[in-house]
Amino acid sequence: MAELQIKDLHARTSEAEILKGVDVTVRSGEVHAIMGPNGSGKSTLSHVLMGRPGYSITQGEITLDGKDLTGLQTWERAQLGLFLALQYPVEIEGVPVTSIFETSELASKEGYRETLQDAKNEAELLGVPSDHLSRGVNLDMSGGEKKRLETLQLVTLKPSIAVLDELDSGLDVDGLRIVSNRVERLTKENGLGVLVITHYSRLLEELKPDHVHVFVEGKIVASGDSQLAEELESDGYEKWTPSTETSVTLGGLI
């Protein structure tokens, strides 16, 4: 069983502290949803987990299956089974997604042909045109097409833990249903652990969360079940704004 542990995580840029003590544990088969107002540090958390340059961890730790990630490069974290689907996927001209599959650890274990065939099968299910596999990654694609391609990489590469930063952004209703349902099935089929960052509960209608966390000013201030996501959708974050002196926990701790 895979386990991503984030303990008392503090992180900053050169200008300001952004993460101020994040604690959460994601295990195989679990879906944890992080919801919070704009500017609360949710995307920063995803970047720090994956080792993006420009952020410094000043306190706390990140471990995956007991291995300390804080000093590792991004590719090393990926090799250990951590995957990040970006909020704004970048375009990489000249590097087709098939090259990513070819150089992956999975291809070296199972064989490139088998991995590529799996990708083609999944592409059809996800509505990814076949020519997108040979085009530069995300090149000249719409926001929804990029999110489908990110999901294809997730499904094909089979990581143990996935961090999904606003996977719903850019997807229409049908695309959102297809993508979120496929990720949900991965939690059952492969035991994928998911940490999903979102503003909207509609993503969580198919990708069903075991835990929902409210993220305000760089830390988790409340946790609960799927009903908490519905409450946030209707009422917003006012009750958890900085004027609240104490953290609130709904539905039990992590």
C-alpha positions in Angstrom: 0.0 0.0 0.0 1.3 3.4 -1.0 1.3 6.3 1.4 2.1 10.0 0.9 2.7 11.8 4.2 2.8 15.5 4.5 3.8 16.6 8.0 3.9 20.2 9.3 4.9 21.4 5.9 6.1 25.0 5.7 7.3 26.5 2.4 8.0 29.9 0.9 9.2 31.8 -2.1 11.9 34.4 -1.9 9.2 36.9 -1.2 6.8 35.3 1.3 5.8 32.2 3.3 2.9 30.5 1.6 2.5 27.1 3.3 2.2 27.4 7.0 1.9 23.9 8.5 0.2 21.4 6.2 -0.7 18.0 7.5 -2.4 15.3 5.4 -1.8 11.6 4.6 -3.0 10.1 1.4 -3.1 6.3 1.1 -3.8 3.8 -1.7 -7.4 4.0 -3.0 -8.2 7.2 -1.1 -9.4 10.4 -2.6 -8.6 13.6 -0.7 -10.1 16.8 -2.0 -8.6 20.2 -1.1 -10.9 23.2 -1.5 -10.2 26.8 -0.7 -10.3 30.4 -1.8 -8.1 31.8 -4.5 -4.6 32.7 -3.2 -4.7 30.3 -0.3 -1.7 28.3 -1.5 -3.4 25.2 -3.0 -1.4 25.2 -6.2 1.8 26.0 -4.3 1.2 22.8 -2.3 1.1 20.8 -5.6 4.3 22.5 -6.8 6.2 21.9 -3.6 5.1 18.2 -3.5 6.6 17.8 -7.0 9.8 19.7 -6.3 9.3 22.8 -8.6 12.2 25.2 -8.4 11.6 28.5 -6.7 10.1 27.2 -3.5 12.0 26.4 -0.3 10.8 24.0 2.4 11.6 25.7 5.7 10.0 23.1 8.1 8.3 19.7 8.0 8.6 16.7 5.7 7.1 14.9 2.7 7.5 11.2 2.5 6.3 8.6 0.0 6.3 5.1 1.3 8.7 6.2 4.0 11.2 7.8 1.6 12.0 11.5 2.1 11.1 13.5 -1.0 12.3 16.9 0.1 15.8 16.6 -1.3 14.9 14.9 -4.6 14.5 16.2 -8.1 11.2 16.2 -9.8 12.0 13.2 -12.0 13.2 11.2 -9.0 9.8 11.8 -7.3 8.1 10.7 -10.4 10.1 7.5 -10.5 9.0 6.8 -6.9 5.4 6.9 -8.1 4.3 10.5 -7.6 2.4 12.2 -10.5 1.2 15.8 -10.9 -1.5 16.9 -13.3 -0.9 20.6 -13.7 -3.6 23.3 -13.5 -2.1 24.9 -16.7 -0.4 22.1 -18.7 2.6 23.4 -20.6 3.2 22.9 -24.4 6.3 21.0 -25.3 7.1 21.3 -29.0 9.0 18.4 -30.5 8.3 16.0 -27.7 5.3 13.7 -28.4 3.6 12.1 -25.5 4.7 8.7 -26.9 8.3 9.7 -26.0 7.2 10.1 -22.4 5.8 6.6 -22.5 8.9 5.2 -24.2 11.3 6.5 -21.6 9.1 5.7 -18.6 9.9 3.2 -15.9 6.8 1.4 -16.9 8.0 0.8 -20.5 11.3 -0.6 -19.2 9.3 -3.1 -17.1 6.4 -4.1 -19.4 7.8 -3.2 -22.8 7.2 -0.1 -24.9 4.8 -1.8 -27.4 2.5 -3.0 -24.6 2.6 0.4 -22.9 1.9 2.2 -26.2 -1.0 -0.1 -27.0 -2.5 0.5 -23.5 -2.1 4.3 -24.2 -4.0 3.9 -27.5 -6.8 2.0 -25.9 -7.1 4.5 -23.1 -7.0 7.4 -25.6 -10.0 6.1 -27.4 -11.9 5.8 -24.1 -10.9 9.3 -23.0 -11.8 10.9 -26.3 -8.1 11.8 -27.2 -7.6 11.9 -31.0 -4.9 9.4 -32.2 -2.9 12.2 -33.8 -2.5 13.9 -30.4 -0.2 11.0 -29.3 2.4 11.9 -32.0 2.0 15.7 -31.7 4.2 17.7 -29.3 2.8 17.4 -25.8 -0.2 19.7 -25.5 0.8 21.6 -28.6 -2.0 23.7 -30.1 -4.6 22.0 -27.9 -7.6 23.5 -26.1 -7.8 23.5 -22.3 -10.1 20.5 -22.3 -7.9 18.6 -24.7 -4.8 19.2 -22.5 -6.7 17.8 -19.5 -7.7 14.7 -21.3 -4.1 14.2 -22.4 -2.9 14.7 -18.8 -5.4 12.1 -17.7 -4.1 9.7 -20.4 -0.6 10.0 -19.1 -1.9 9.4 -15.6 -3.8 6.2 -16.6 -0.9 4.9 -18.8 2.0 5.5 -16.4 0.2 4.0 -13.4 1.7 6.1 -10.5 0.9 5.2 -6.9 -0.2 8.7 -5.9 -1.6 11.5 -8.1 -1.8 15.2 -7.3 -4.5 16.7 -9.6 -4.4 20.5 -9.6 -7.9 21.7 -10.9 -8.3 18.8 -13.3 -11.8 20.2 -14.1 -10.5 23.5 -15.5 -11.2 23.8 -19.2 -13.3 20.6 -19.4 -16.9 20.7 -20.6 -19.6 18.7 -18.8 -19.0 15.5 -20.9 -15.3 15.8 -20.6 -15.4 16.3 -16.9 -17.6 13.2 -16.5 -15.3 11.0 -18.6 -12.1 12.2 -16.9 -13.3 12.1 -13.3 -14.9 8.7 -13.8 -11.7 7.3 -15.2 -9.7 8.5 -12.3 -12.2 7.2 -9.8 -12.0 3.8 -11.5 -8.2 3.9 -11.1 -8.6 4.2 -7.3 -10.5 0.9 -7.4 -8.5 -0.9 -10.2 -4.9 0.1 -9.3 -5.3 1.5 -5.8 -4.4 4.9 -6.9 -4.2 7.5 -4.1 -5.5 10.9 -5.1 -5.0 14.4 -3.8 -7.3 16.6 -5.9 -7.4 20.4 -5.8 -10.6 21.9 -6.9 -13.0 24.9 -6.5 -16.2 23.0 -7.5 -18.0 20.0 -6.1 -19.1 18.9 -9.5 -15.8 17.2 -10.1 -16.4 15.2 -6.9 -19.7 13.9 -8.2 -17.8 11.2 -10.2 -14.4 11.3 -8.4 -15.9 10.6 -5.0 -13.8 11.9 -2.0 -13.2 10.0 1.1 -12.0 13.3 2.8 -12.5 16.9 2.0 -10.2 19.6 3.4 -10.7 23.3 3.6 -7.4 25.1 2.8 -7.1 28.7 4.0 -4.0 30.9 4.3 -1.5 28.1 3.7 -2.9 25.3 5.8 -5.8 22.9 6.4 -8.4 24.5 8.8 -11.2 21.9 8.6 -11.7 18.4 7.3 -14.8 16.3 6.7 -16.6 14.0 4.2 -18.3 14.8 0.9 -21.0 16.9 2.6 -18.4 19.4 3.4 -17.8 20.0 -0.3 -21.5 20.6 -0.8 -21.5 23.1 2.1 -18.5 25.0 0.6 -20.3 25.1 -2.8 -23.4 26.8 -1.3 -21.9 28.8 1.6 -18.3 29.6 0.6 -15.4 30.0 3.0 -16.5 32.9 5.2 -16.7 30.8 8.4 -13.0 29.8 7.9 -11.6 33.2 7.0 -8.6 34.5 9.1 -11.1 36.1 11.6 -11.7 32.6 12.9 -9.2 32.0 15.6 -9.5 28.2 15.9 -9.5 25.4 13.4 -12.7 23.5 12.9 -12.9 19.8 12.2 -16.0 18.2 10.6 -16.6 14.5 10.3 -13.4 13.4 12.1 -9.7 13.9 11.5 -7.6 12.5 8.7 
